Amino acid sequence: MATVKAAIVLDTRRAKEGNKYPVKLRLTFERKQKYYPTPYDLTETEFDKVMFPKDASRPKQAEKDLRKNIEAFEEKANEVIKNLPAFTWQIFEKKYFDNRAAKDTIEGAFTEYATELRETGRIGTAVSYECARESLKKFAEHKKYSNLKFRDVTPSLLKDYEVWMLQQGRSKATIGIYLRPLRALFNTEIANGDLTKDFYPFGLEKNKRYEIPTGKNIKKALQLSDIKLIYNYKPETEPAQKAKDFWVFMYLCNGINVKDMCLLTYGNIEGDVIKFVRAKTKRTKKNANEIRVALTGEAKEIIKKWGNKKKDAESFVFPILEKGLTPTRERQLIQQLTQVINCHMKGIAETLGIDSSLTTYVARHSFATVLLRHTKNPLLVGNALGHSDIKTTQSYFAGFEDETLKDAMAALTAF
């Protein structure tokens, strides 16, 4: 059989953004060449530095890991070629692409998807995947696994990871947070045809699959008496007053979260109703629920006090963000505001003797609980929160008129 040569090359025929080129696997057989993709793009300088480090330079660990991940594609091709009785392009590609993800590294898959998320502005989700990647990487190093691959992830390994995480003092809720992105990567590879279900380690089959643990998240809602104390409290400083007002606004406006509050524009306000779609679901759901908030007099006063003076449809209601920010900068500002609100509300809780941290999430949960106690209508509450887990909730809530919602909102300040 004629010699088949596999090599990793930088395909410089067409540059991508930032003068980067795709790193590809090149196969040469009987003077014919074919190129196969890898998930990596590098500049010429980066490629030389990673793949051909000079003796005088000491490559960083990240560069060493990247080189291993890239070379894995060449190793996989050579392994396929070695086991072929006779080489043909068709047979090679069938073997190479059959369960091709099985030998791909978990770290590489996480990095590729996190990069894609960042490029599309989904910074928060990207951070979640990166945190999961680092946790699994530390576990692999502890167990002395070299470049953990999809084929290595078995129910037994996942159980070992759970035990290791618990030994590190991490909760079951945290374990679930880190393993759900891994499960999503498996599902994607299977959906793309790059992996068969035989490799899938998750599920409910006893002794055959691994079930991701769910932590017991004890949610503590406030009583109306606590909310009355917060509502009537007069902070001594303007920053604390502003933080309290934002917290109250979130409570009064369907438990809106900080990001959605920051993204509100005057165009979302129609008369006495705010209409918006949660940023969390806007990207991921084709028909995401529109949330309707009945604006109370108290909420209107907060907008009047802290809102932008410019009130055209495109202007943000609150001057936290501005148009043209990068997704990373936008996330930084939202995180900063969340931290400021939580910090001041912690002090207010201590002053008032309220046994709760009064985080922005507590505002959301308190809204839901108070409304449910008053209306006894989970359908109304579920849609007010933007939940879409239960199809019945979505279909029934269309029948609720704005006046019904306004009446229900009155319960929030029934004190």
SEKOLLO-70926 format. One record per residue (C-alpha): x, z, y; residue in one letter; residue number from 1. Coordinates in nm, 2 decimals. Layout:
// residues N
+--------+--------+--------+--------+-----+
!   east !     up !  north ! residu ! num !
+--------+--------+--------+--------+-----+
!      X !      Z !      Y !      A ! NUM !
...
+--------+--------+--------+--------+-----+
END
This chain:
// residues 415
+--------+--------+--------+--------+-----+
!   east !     up !  north ! residu ! num !
+--------+--------+--------+--------+-----+
!   0.00 !   0.00 !   0.00 !      M !   1 !
!   0.13 !  -0.09 !   0.35 !      A !   2 !
!   0.23 !   0.21 !   0.56 !      T !   3 !
!  -0.03 !   0.37 !   0.77 !      V !   4 !
!   0.10 !   0.55 !   1.08 !      K !   5 !
!  -0.09 !   0.82 !   1.26 !      A !   6 !
!   0.02 !   0.94 !   1.60 !      A !   7 !
!  -0.11 !   1.14 !   1.90 !      I !   8 !
!  -0.09 !   0.94 !   2.22 !      V !   9 !
!  -0.21 !   0.95 !   2.58 !      L !  10 !
!  -0.44 !   0.65 !   2.63 !      D !  11 !
!  -0.33 !   0.55 !   2.98 !      T !  12 !
!  -0.55 !   0.23 !   3.00 !      R !  13 !
!  -0.81 !   0.39 !   3.22 !      R !  14 !
!  -0.76 !   0.71 !   3.43 !      A !  15 !
!  -1.02 !   0.98 !   3.46 !      K !  16 !
!  -1.08 !   1.22 !   3.74 !      E !  17 !
!  -0.76 !   1.40 !   3.86 !      G !  18 !
!  -0.54 !   1.13 !   3.72 !      N !  19 !
!  -0.61 !   1.25 !   3.36 !      K !  20 !
!  -0.62 !   1.04 !   3.06 !      Y !  21 !
!  -0.78 !   1.09 !   2.72 !      P !  22 !
!  -0.56 !   1.22 !   2.44 !      V !  23 !
!  -0.63 !   1.01 !   2.13 !      K !  24 !
!  -0.53 !   0.97 !   1.77 !      L !  25 !
!  -0.38 !   0.63 !   1.71 !      R !  26 !
!  -0.37 !   0.47 !   1.37 !      L !  27 !
!  -0.16 !   0.17 !   1.29 !      T !  28 !
!  -0.21 !  -0.04 !   0.97 !      F !  29 !
!  -0.09 !  -0.39 !   0.91 !      E !  30 !
!  -0.02 !  -0.44 !   1.28 !      R !  31 !
!  -0.37 !  -0.34 !   1.38 !      K !  32 !
!  -0.43 !  -0.03 !   1.58 !      Q !  33 !
!  -0.74 !   0.18 !   1.63 !      K !  34 !
!  -0.79 !   0.48 !   1.86 !      Y !  35 !
!  -1.00 !   0.79 !   1.78 !      Y !  36 !
!  -1.10 !   1.05 !   2.04 !      P !  37 !
!  -1.00 !   1.41 !   2.08 !      T !  38 !
!  -1.18 !   1.65 !   2.32 !      P !  39 !
!  -0.87 !   1.67 !   2.55 !      Y !  40 !
!  -0.78 !   1.50 !   2.88 !      D !  41 !
!  -0.43 !   1.55 !   3.03 !      L !  42 !
!  -0.21 !   1.40 !   3.30 !      T !  43 !
!   0.10 !   1.23 !   3.19 !      E !  44 !
!   0.31 !   1.53 !   3.31 !      T !  45 !
!   0.09 !   1.77 !   3.12 !      E !  46 !
!   0.10 !   1.56 !   2.80 !      F !  47 !
!   0.48 !   1.55 !   2.80 !      D !  48 !
!   0.50 !   1.92 !   2.88 !      K !  49 !
!   0.27 !   2.01 !   2.59 !      V !  50 !
!   0.37 !   1.76 !   2.33 !      M !  51 !
!   0.74 !   1.72 !   2.41 !      F !  52 !
!   0.87 !   2.05 !   2.56 !      P !  53 !
!   1.23 !   2.03 !   2.67 !      K !  54 !
!   1.48 !   2.28 !   2.51 !      D !  55 !
!   1.54 !   2.44 !   2.85 !      A !  56 !
!   1.18 !   2.52 !   2.91 !      S !  57 !
!   0.98 !   2.78 !   2.73 !      R !  58 !
!   0.62 !   2.67 !   2.68 !      P !  59 !
!   0.35 !   2.92 !   2.75 !      K !  60 !
!   0.13 !   3.05 !   2.47 !      Q !  61 !
!  -0.16 !   2.84 !   2.61 !      A !  62 !
!   0.05 !   2.52 !   2.58 !      E !  63 !
!   0.16 !   2.61 !   2.23 !      K !  64 !
!  -0.20 !   2.67 !   2.13 !      D !  65 !
!  -0.31 !   2.34 !   2.29 !      L !  66 !
!  -0.04 !   2.15 !   2.11 !      R !  67 !
!  -0.15 !   2.30 !   1.77 !      K !  68 !
!  -0.51 !   2.20 !   1.85 !      N !  69 !
!  -0.41 !   1.84 !   1.93 !      I !  70 !
!  -0.18 !   1.81 !   1.64 !      E !  71 !
!  -0.46 !   1.92 !   1.41 !      A !  72 !
!  -0.62 !   1.58 !   1.45 !      F !  73 !
!  -0.31 !   1.40 !   1.33 !      E !  74 !
!  -0.28 !   1.64 !   1.04 !      E !  75 !
!  -0.64 !   1.58 !   0.94 !      K !  76 !
!  -0.58 !   1.20 !   0.95 !      A !  77 !
!  -0.27 !   1.22 !   0.74 !      N !  78 !
!  -0.44 !   1.44 !   0.49 !      E !  79 !
!  -0.72 !   1.19 !   0.45 !      V !  80 !
!  -0.47 !   0.90 !   0.42 !      I !  81 !
!  -0.27 !   1.08 !   0.16 !      K !  82 !
!  -0.58 !   1.13 !  -0.07 !      N !  83 !
!  -0.69 !   0.76 !  -0.04 !      L !  84 !
!  -0.61 !   0.54 !  -0.35 !      P !  85 !
!  -0.61 !   0.24 !  -0.11 !      A !  86 !
!  -0.64 !   0.24 !   0.27 !      F !  87 !
!  -0.93 !   0.06 !   0.44 !      T !  88 !
!  -1.05 !   0.13 !   0.78 !      W !  89 !
!  -1.41 !   0.19 !   0.65 !      Q !  90 !
!  -1.31 !   0.44 !   0.38 !      I !  91 !
!  -1.07 !   0.62 !   0.62 !      F !  92 !
!  -1.34 !   0.66 !   0.89 !      E !  93 !
!  -1.60 !   0.78 !   0.64 !      K !  94 !
!  -1.36 !   1.05 !   0.51 !      K !  95 !
!  -1.22 !   1.13 !   0.85 !      Y !  96 !
!  -1.56 !   1.18 !   1.02 !      F !  97 !
!  -1.73 !   1.34 !   0.72 !      D !  98 !
!  -1.75 !   1.71 !   0.81 !      N !  99 !
!  -1.48 !   1.64 !   1.07 !      R ! 100 !
!  -1.58 !   1.96 !   1.26 !      A ! 101 !
!  -1.49 !   2.17 !   0.95 !      A ! 102 !
!  -1.12 !   2.15 !   1.04 !      K ! 103 !
!  -1.17 !   2.16 !   1.41 !      D ! 104 !
!  -1.06 !   2.49 !   1.57 !      T ! 105 !
!  -1.32 !   2.73 !   1.70 !      I ! 106 !
!  -1.11 !   2.79 !   2.01 !      E ! 107 !
!  -1.10 !   2.42 !   2.08 !      G ! 108 !
!  -1.47 !   2.38 !   2.05 !      A ! 109 !
!  -1.54 !   2.68 !   2.28 !      F ! 110 !
!  -1.30 !   2.54 !   2.54 !      T ! 111 !
!  -1.44 !   2.19 !   2.53 !      E ! 112 !
!  -1.80 !   2.31 !   2.58 !      Y ! 113 !
!  -1.71 !   2.57 !   2.84 !      A ! 114 !
!  -1.53 !   2.30 !   3.04 !      T ! 115 !
!  -1.84 !   2.08 !   3.01 !      E ! 116 !
!  -2.05 !   2.36 !   3.14 !      L ! 117 !
!  -1.83 !   2.42 !   3.44 !      R ! 118 !
!  -1.83 !   2.06 !   3.53 !      E ! 119 !
!  -2.21 !   2.06 !   3.53 !      T ! 120 !
!  -2.22 !   2.37 !   3.75 !      G ! 121 !
!  -2.34 !   2.61 !   3.47 !      R ! 122 !
!  -2.07 !   2.87 !   3.56 !      I ! 123 !
!  -2.25 !   3.18 !   3.42 !      G ! 124 !
!  -2.30 !   3.02 !   3.08 !      T ! 125 !
!  -1.94 !   2.89 !   3.08 !      A ! 126 !
!  -1.82 !   3.24 !   3.14 !      V ! 127 !
!  -2.03 !   3.37 !   2.84 !      S ! 128 !
!  -1.87 !   3.11 !   2.61 !      Y ! 129 !
!  -1.52 !   3.19 !   2.74 !      E ! 130 !
!  -1.57 !   3.56 !   2.68 !      C ! 131 !
!  -1.70 !   3.49 !   2.32 !      A ! 132 !
!  -1.40 !   3.26 !   2.26 !      R ! 133 !
!  -1.15 !   3.53 !   2.37 !      E ! 134 !
!  -1.31 !   3.80 !   2.16 !      S ! 135 !
!  -1.30 !   3.58 !   1.85 !      L ! 136 !
!  -0.95 !   3.48 !   1.93 !      K ! 137 !
!  -0.84 !   3.85 !   1.94 !      K ! 138 !
!  -1.01 !   3.91 !   1.61 !      F ! 139 !
!  -0.84 !   3.61 !   1.45 !      A ! 140 !
!  -0.50 !   3.74 !   1.57 !      E ! 141 !
!  -0.58 !   4.08 !   1.44 !      H ! 142 !
!  -0.66 !   3.93 !   1.10 !      K ! 143 !
!  -0.36 !   3.70 !   1.12 !      K ! 144 !
!  -0.57 !   3.38 !   1.10 !      Y ! 145 !
!  -0.39 !   3.08 !   1.25 !      S ! 146 !
!  -0.62 !   2.86 !   1.45 !      N ! 147 !
!  -0.95 !   2.98 !   1.32 !      L ! 148 !
!  -1.15 !   2.67 !   1.21 !      K ! 149 !
!  -1.52 !   2.60 !   1.14 !      F ! 150 !
!  -1.45 !   2.60 !   0.77 !      R ! 151 !
!  -1.30 !   2.95 !   0.79 !      D ! 152 !
!  -1.62 !   3.10 !   0.95 !      V ! 153 !
!  -1.80 !   3.25 !   0.65 !      T ! 154 !
!  -2.06 !   3.52 !   0.63 !      P ! 155 !
!  -1.79 !   3.75 !   0.50 !      S ! 156 !
!  -1.56 !   3.68 !   0.79 !      L ! 157 !
!  -1.85 !   3.74 !   1.04 !      L ! 158 !
!  -1.92 !   4.08 !   0.87 !      K ! 159 !
!  -1.55 !   4.16 !   0.91 !      D ! 160 !
!  -1.58 !   4.07 !   1.28 !      Y ! 161 !
!  -1.88 !   4.29 !   1.32 !      E ! 162 !
!  -1.70 !   4.59 !   1.17 !      V ! 163 !
!  -1.39 !   4.52 !   1.38 !      W ! 164 !
!  -1.60 !   4.50 !   1.70 !      M ! 165 !
!  -1.77 !   4.83 !   1.62 !      L ! 166 !
!  -1.43 !   4.99 !   1.56 !      Q ! 167 !
!  -1.33 !   4.87 !   1.91 !      Q ! 168 !
!  -1.63 !   5.07 !   2.05 !      G ! 169 !
!  -1.84 !   4.76 !   2.12 !      R ! 170 !
!  -2.21 !   4.77 !   2.07 !      S ! 171 !
!  -2.42 !   4.56 !   1.84 !      K ! 172 !
!  -2.58 !   4.41 !   2.15 !      A ! 173 !
!  -2.24 !   4.29 !   2.26 !      T ! 174 !
!  -2.16 !   4.15 !   1.91 !      I ! 175 !
!  -2.48 !   3.95 !   1.93 !      G ! 176 !
!  -2.39 !   3.82 !   2.28 !      I ! 177 !
!  -2.06 !   3.69 !   2.15 !      Y ! 178 !
!  -2.19 !   3.54 !   1.82 !      L ! 179 !
!  -2.49 !   3.35 !   1.96 !      R ! 180 !
!  -2.26 !   3.10 !   2.14 !      P ! 181 !
!  -2.07 !   3.05 !   1.81 !      L ! 182 !
!  -2.40 !   2.99 !   1.63 !      R ! 183 !
!  -2.50 !   2.74 !   1.90 !      A ! 184 !
!  -2.17 !   2.55 !   1.84 !      L ! 185 !
!  -2.24 !   2.53 !   1.47 !      F ! 186 !
!  -2.59 !   2.40 !   1.54 !      N ! 187 !
!  -2.45 !   2.13 !   1.78 !      T ! 188 !
!  -2.20 !   2.01 !   1.52 !      E ! 189 !
!  -2.47 !   1.99 !   1.25 !      I ! 190 !
!  -2.71 !   1.81 !   1.49 !      A ! 191 !
!  -2.44 !   1.56 !   1.58 !      N ! 192 !
!  -2.37 !   1.49 !   1.21 !      G ! 193 !
!  -2.01 !   1.62 !   1.23 !      D ! 194 !
!  -2.08 !   1.91 !   0.99 !      L ! 195 !
!  -2.32 !   1.96 !   0.70 !      T ! 196 !
!  -2.54 !   2.26 !   0.65 !      K ! 197 !
!  -2.32 !   2.38 !   0.37 !      D ! 198 !
!  -2.08 !   2.52 !   0.63 !      F ! 199 !
!  -2.35 !   2.71 !   0.82 !      Y ! 200 !
!  -2.28 !   3.08 !   0.79 !      P ! 201 !
!  -2.59 !   3.22 !   0.98 !      F ! 202 !
!  -2.94 !   3.29 !   0.85 !      G ! 203 !
!  -3.16 !   3.54 !   0.68 !      L ! 204 !
!  -3.09 !   3.47 !   0.32 !      E ! 205 !
!  -2.98 !   3.80 !   0.17 !      K ! 206 !
!  -2.62 !   3.81 !   0.05 !      N ! 207 !
!  -2.58 !   3.44 !   0.14 !      K ! 208 !
!  -2.59 !   3.42 !   0.51 !      R ! 209 !
!  -2.49 !   3.64 !   0.81 !      Y ! 210 !
!  -2.76 !   3.78 !   1.04 !      E ! 211 !
!  -2.65 !   3.83 !   1.40 !      I ! 212 !
!  -2.73 !   4.20 !   1.49 !      P ! 213 !
!  -2.96 !   4.28 !   1.78 !      T ! 214 !
!  -2.90 !   4.60 !   1.98 !      G ! 215 !
!  -3.17 !   4.84 !   2.08 !      K ! 216 !
!  -3.20 !   4.78 !   2.45 !      N ! 217 !
!  -3.38 !   5.08 !   2.59 !      I ! 218 !
!  -3.54 !   4.96 !   2.90 !      K ! 219 !
!  -3.64 !   5.22 !   3.15 !      K ! 220 !
!  -3.90 !   5.13 !   3.40 !      A ! 221 !
!  -3.98 !   5.34 !   3.71 !      L ! 222 !
!  -4.30 !   5.53 !   3.77 !      Q ! 223 !
!  -4.51 !   5.45 !   4.08 !      L ! 224 !
!  -4.41 !   5.79 !   4.22 !      S ! 225 !
!  -4.04 !   5.68 !   4.20 !      D ! 226 !
!  -4.11 !   5.35 !   4.37 !      I ! 227 !
!  -4.30 !   5.53 !   4.64 !      K ! 228 !
!  -3.99 !   5.74 !   4.71 !      L ! 229 !
!  -3.77 !   5.43 !   4.73 !      I ! 230 !
!  -4.02 !   5.24 !   4.95 !      Y ! 231 !
!  -4.05 !   5.52 !   5.20 !      N ! 232 !
!  -3.68 !   5.61 !   5.21 !      Y ! 233 !
!  -3.49 !   5.53 !   5.53 !      K ! 234 !
!  -3.12 !   5.47 !   5.46 !      P ! 235 !
!  -2.88 !   5.58 !   5.73 !      E ! 236 !
!  -2.68 !   5.25 !   5.74 !      T ! 237 !
!  -2.78 !   4.89 !   5.79 !      E ! 238 !
!  -2.61 !   4.77 !   5.47 !      P ! 239 !
!  -2.79 !   5.03 !   5.26 !      A ! 240 !
!  -3.12 !   4.94 !   5.43 !      Q ! 241 !
!  -3.06 !   4.57 !   5.36 !      K ! 242 !
!  -2.98 !   4.64 !   4.99 !      A ! 243 !
!  -3.29 !   4.85 !   4.96 !      K ! 244 !
!  -3.51 !   4.58 !   5.12 !      D ! 245 !
!  -3.37 !   4.32 !   4.89 !      F ! 246 !
!  -3.44 !   4.55 !   4.59 !      W ! 247 !
!  -3.80 !   4.60 !   4.71 !      V ! 248 !
!  -3.84 !   4.23 !   4.77 !      F ! 249 !
!  -3.73 !   4.16 !   4.41 !      M ! 250 !
!  -3.97 !   4.42 !   4.28 !      Y ! 251 !
!  -4.26 !   4.28 !   4.49 !      L ! 252 !
!  -4.19 !   3.92 !   4.40 !      C ! 253 !
!  -4.25 !   3.91 !   4.03 !      N ! 254 !
!  -3.92 !   4.08 !   3.95 !      G ! 255 !
!  -3.73 !   3.78 !   4.08 !      I ! 256 !
!  -3.36 !   3.80 !   3.99 !      N ! 257 !
!  -3.08 !   3.78 !   4.25 !      V ! 258 !
!  -2.99 !   3.42 !   4.19 !      K ! 259 !
!  -3.34 !   3.29 !   4.22 !      D ! 260 !
!  -3.39 !   3.50 !   4.53 !      M ! 261 !
!  -3.08 !   3.35 !   4.69 !      C ! 262 !
!  -3.19 !   3.00 !   4.60 !      L ! 263 !
!  -3.53 !   3.03 !   4.76 !      L ! 264 !
!  -3.59 !   2.79 !   5.04 !      T ! 265 !
!  -3.87 !   2.79 !   5.30 !      Y ! 266 !
!  -4.00 !   2.48 !   5.11 !      G ! 267 !
!  -4.08 !   2.71 !   4.82 !      N ! 268 !
!  -4.33 !   2.90 !   5.05 !      I ! 269 !
!  -4.68 !   2.76 !   5.07 !      E ! 270 !
!  -4.90 !   2.98 !   5.28 !      G ! 271 !
!  -4.91 !   3.32 !   5.11 !      D ! 272 !
!  -4.76 !   3.20 !   4.78 !      V ! 273 !
!  -4.40 !   3.14 !   4.68 !      I ! 274 !
!  -4.36 !   2.87 !   4.41 !      K ! 275 !
!  -4.03 !   2.82 !   4.23 !      F ! 276 !
!  -3.88 !   2.74 !   3.89 !      V ! 277 !
!  -3.62 !   2.98 !   3.75 !      R ! 278 !
!  -3.26 !   2.84 !   3.77 !      A ! 279 !
!  -3.21 !   2.98 !   3.42 !      K ! 280 !
!  -3.47 !   2.74 !   3.27 !      T ! 281 !
!  -3.46 !   2.45 !   3.52 !      K ! 282 !
!  -3.16 !   2.29 !   3.34 !      R ! 283 !
!  -3.26 !   2.37 !   2.98 !      T ! 284 !
!  -3.63 !   2.31 !   2.97 !      K ! 285 !
!  -3.80 !   1.98 !   3.05 !      K ! 286 !
!  -4.13 !   2.14 !   3.15 !      N ! 287 !
!  -4.02 !   2.48 !   3.28 !      A ! 288 !
!  -4.29 !   2.71 !   3.41 !      N ! 289 !
!  -4.35 !   2.72 !   3.78 !      E ! 290 !
!  -4.37 !   3.08 !   3.89 !      I ! 291 !
!  -4.62 !   3.17 !   4.16 !      R ! 292 !
!  -4.55 !   3.48 !   4.37 !      V ! 293 !
!  -4.83 !   3.62 !   4.59 !      A ! 294 !
!  -4.65 !   3.73 !   4.91 !      L ! 295 !
!  -4.75 !   4.08 !   5.01 !      T ! 296 !
!  -4.73 !   4.20 !   5.37 !      G ! 297 !
!  -4.43 !   4.41 !   5.27 !      E ! 298 !
!  -4.25 !   4.10 !   5.13 !      A ! 299 !
!  -4.33 !   3.90 !   5.44 !      K ! 300 !
!  -4.18 !   4.17 !   5.66 !      E ! 301 !
!  -3.86 !   4.17 !   5.46 !      I ! 302 !
!  -3.83 !   3.79 !   5.51 !      I ! 303 !
!  -3.90 !   3.83 !   5.88 !      K ! 304 !
!  -3.63 !   4.10 !   5.91 !      K ! 305 !
!  -3.35 !   3.95 !   5.70 !      W ! 306 !
!  -3.45 !   3.58 !   5.66 !      G ! 307 !
!  -3.29 !   3.28 !   5.82 !      N ! 308 !
!  -3.43 !   3.20 !   6.16 !      K ! 309 !
!  -3.42 !   2.83 !   6.09 !      K ! 310 !
!  -3.73 !   2.77 !   5.88 !      K ! 311 !
!  -3.72 !   2.40 !   5.78 !      D ! 312 !
!  -3.81 !   2.32 !   5.41 !      A ! 313 !
!  -3.44 !   2.29 !   5.31 !      E ! 314 !
!  -3.32 !   2.61 !   5.46 !      S ! 315 !
!  -3.26 !   2.91 !   5.23 !      F ! 316 !
!  -3.49 !   3.20 !   5.30 !      V ! 317 !
!  -3.21 !   3.45 !   5.31 !      F ! 318 !
!  -2.86 !   3.36 !   5.46 !      P ! 319 !
!  -2.66 !   3.44 !   5.14 !      I ! 320 !
!  -2.58 !   3.08 !   5.04 !      L ! 321 !
!  -2.53 !   2.76 !   5.23 !      E ! 322 !
!  -2.56 !   2.40 !   5.13 !      K ! 323 !
!  -2.26 !   2.22 !   4.97 !      G ! 324 !
!  -2.11 !   2.52 !   4.80 !      L ! 325 !
!  -1.93 !   2.47 !   4.47 !      T ! 326 !
!  -2.10 !   2.62 !   4.17 !      P ! 327 !
!  -1.81 !   2.87 !   4.14 !      T ! 328 !
!  -1.84 !   2.98 !   4.50 !      R ! 329 !
!  -2.21 !   3.01 !   4.47 !      E ! 330 !
!  -2.18 !   3.23 !   4.16 !      R ! 331 !
!  -1.92 !   3.45 !   4.34 !      Q ! 332 !
!  -2.16 !   3.51 !   4.63 !      L ! 333 !
!  -2.45 !   3.59 !   4.41 !      I ! 334 !
!  -2.24 !   3.83 !   4.20 !      Q ! 335 !
!  -2.11 !   4.00 !   4.52 !      Q ! 336 !
!  -2.47 !   4.05 !   4.65 !      L ! 337 !
!  -2.58 !   4.19 !   4.31 !      T ! 338 !
!  -2.29 !   4.44 !   4.31 !      Q ! 339 !
!  -2.37 !   4.54 !   4.67 !      V ! 340 !
!  -2.73 !   4.60 !   4.59 !      I ! 341 !
!  -2.66 !   4.80 !   4.28 !      N ! 342 !
!  -2.39 !   5.01 !   4.45 !      C ! 343 !
!  -2.62 !   5.11 !   4.74 !      H ! 344 !
!  -2.92 !   5.16 !   4.51 !      M ! 345 !
!  -2.72 !   5.39 !   4.29 !      K ! 346 !
!  -2.65 !   5.61 !   4.60 !      G ! 347 !
!  -3.02 !   5.60 !   4.69 !      I ! 348 !
!  -3.12 !   5.71 !   4.34 !      A ! 349 !
!  -2.88 !   6.01 !   4.36 !      E ! 350 !
!  -3.02 !   6.11 !   4.70 !      T ! 351 !
!  -3.38 !   6.09 !   4.58 !      L ! 352 !
!  -3.31 !   6.25 !   4.25 !      G ! 353 !
!  -3.43 !   5.95 !   4.05 !      I ! 354 !
!  -3.29 !   5.94 !   3.70 !      D ! 355 !
!  -3.21 !   5.57 !   3.70 !      S ! 356 !
!  -2.93 !   5.35 !   3.82 !      S ! 357 !
!  -3.19 !   5.14 !   4.01 !      L ! 358 !
!  -3.01 !   4.81 !   3.93 !      T ! 359 !
!  -3.17 !   4.48 !   4.02 !      T ! 360 !
!  -3.28 !   4.45 !   3.65 !      Y ! 361 !
!  -3.46 !   4.78 !   3.69 !      V ! 362 !
!  -3.66 !   4.62 !   3.97 !      A ! 363 !
!  -3.76 !   4.34 !   3.74 !      R ! 364 !
!  -3.86 !   4.56 !   3.45 !      H ! 365 !
!  -4.05 !   4.80 !   3.68 !      S ! 366 !
!  -4.25 !   4.51 !   3.82 !      F ! 367 !
!  -4.35 !   4.40 !   3.47 !      A ! 368 !
!  -4.43 !   4.75 !   3.35 !      T ! 369 !
!  -4.64 !   4.85 !   3.66 !      V ! 370 !
!  -4.83 !   4.52 !   3.65 !      L ! 371 !
!  -4.90 !   4.55 !   3.28 !      L ! 372 !
!  -5.02 !   4.91 !   3.31 !      R ! 373 !
!  -5.26 !   4.79 !   3.59 !      H ! 374 !
!  -5.39 !   4.46 !   3.45 !      T ! 375 !
!  -5.35 !   4.52 !   3.07 !      K ! 376 !
!  -5.29 !   4.15 !   3.07 !      N ! 377 !
!  -4.96 !   4.05 !   2.90 !      P ! 378 !
!  -5.04 !   3.68 !   2.96 !      L ! 379 !
!  -5.05 !   3.73 !   3.33 !      L ! 380 !
!  -4.73 !   3.94 !   3.33 !      V ! 381 !
!  -4.55 !   3.70 !   3.10 !      G ! 382 !
!  -4.61 !   3.40 !   3.32 !      N ! 383 !
!  -4.53 !   3.60 !   3.64 !      A ! 384 !
!  -4.19 !   3.67 !   3.49 !      L ! 385 !
!  -4.14 !   3.31 !   3.39 !      G ! 386 !
!  -4.14 !   3.38 !   3.02 !      H ! 387 !
!  -4.20 !   3.08 !   2.80 !      S ! 388 !
!  -4.15 !   3.23 !   2.45 !      D ! 389 !
!  -4.52 !   3.23 !   2.36 !      I ! 390 !
!  -4.70 !   2.90 !   2.39 !      K ! 391 !
!  -5.03 !   3.09 !   2.43 !      T ! 392 !
!  -4.90 !   3.25 !   2.75 !      T ! 393 !
!  -4.82 !   2.91 !   2.90 !      Q ! 394 !
!  -5.16 !   2.76 !   2.82 !      S ! 395 !
!  -5.37 !   3.05 !   2.92 !      Y ! 396 !
!  -5.20 !   3.13 !   3.25 !      F ! 397 !
!  -5.30 !   2.80 !   3.40 !      A ! 398 !
!  -5.65 !   2.95 !   3.44 !      G ! 399 !
!  -5.54 !   3.23 !   3.66 !      F ! 400 !
!  -5.61 !   3.16 !   4.03 !      E ! 401 !
!  -5.39 !   3.27 !   4.31 !      D ! 402 !
!  -5.65 !   3.52 !   4.43 !      E ! 403 !
!  -5.64 !   3.69 !   4.08 !      T ! 404 !
!  -5.26 !   3.71 !   4.12 !      L ! 405 !
!  -5.29 !   3.86 !   4.47 !      K ! 406 !
!  -5.53 !   4.13 !   4.35 !      D ! 407 !
!  -5.29 !   4.21 !   4.07 !      A ! 408 !
!  -5.00 !   4.24 !   4.31 !      M ! 409 !
!  -5.18 !   4.51 !   4.50 !      A ! 410 !
!  -5.11 !   4.74 !   4.21 !      A ! 411 !
!  -4.74 !   4.73 !   4.29 !      L ! 412 !
!  -4.79 !   4.94 !   4.60 !      T ! 413 !
!  -5.10 !   5.13 !   4.49 !      A ! 414 !
!  -4.93 !   5.45 !   4.60 !      F ! 415 !
+--------+--------+--------+--------+-----+
END
